[in-house]
């Protein structure tokens, strides 16, 4: 099952606009573009891979803007879409969001999933507090090197 060419092109266009806005730090308009693209998906939306990356983009933009409740909602919704479970970036961003909201059990679980899926490298461009926290809740690797 694939999106029609017309819908696919419009979704890609709106998503690209959202990405450019987010990269410039204009998070609210970026989220609006992602939502416009999401609204184009046929029901049930969660059946489409595009829904996964659009919800993740919404979550990421909200996280970067400091809107952690909205980020968590979008990222949790993304977990019901194709390819989300097991995706290290999605687990990382959801873990960071849960951390910021003080939901430490959920944060620990999600950050551990990100680490197990992609190793320490996934934390390399993030605030070091997340990896430092993870080191306090996980046993060190067998070789002792994080």
Secondary structure by P-SEA (a helix, b strand, c coil): ccccaaaaaaaaaaaaaaaaaaaacccaaaaaaaaaaaaaccccccccaaaaaaaaaaaaaaaaacaaaaaaaaaaaaaacccccccaaaaaaaaaaaaaacaaaaaaaaaaaaaaaccccccccccaaaaaaaaacccccccccc
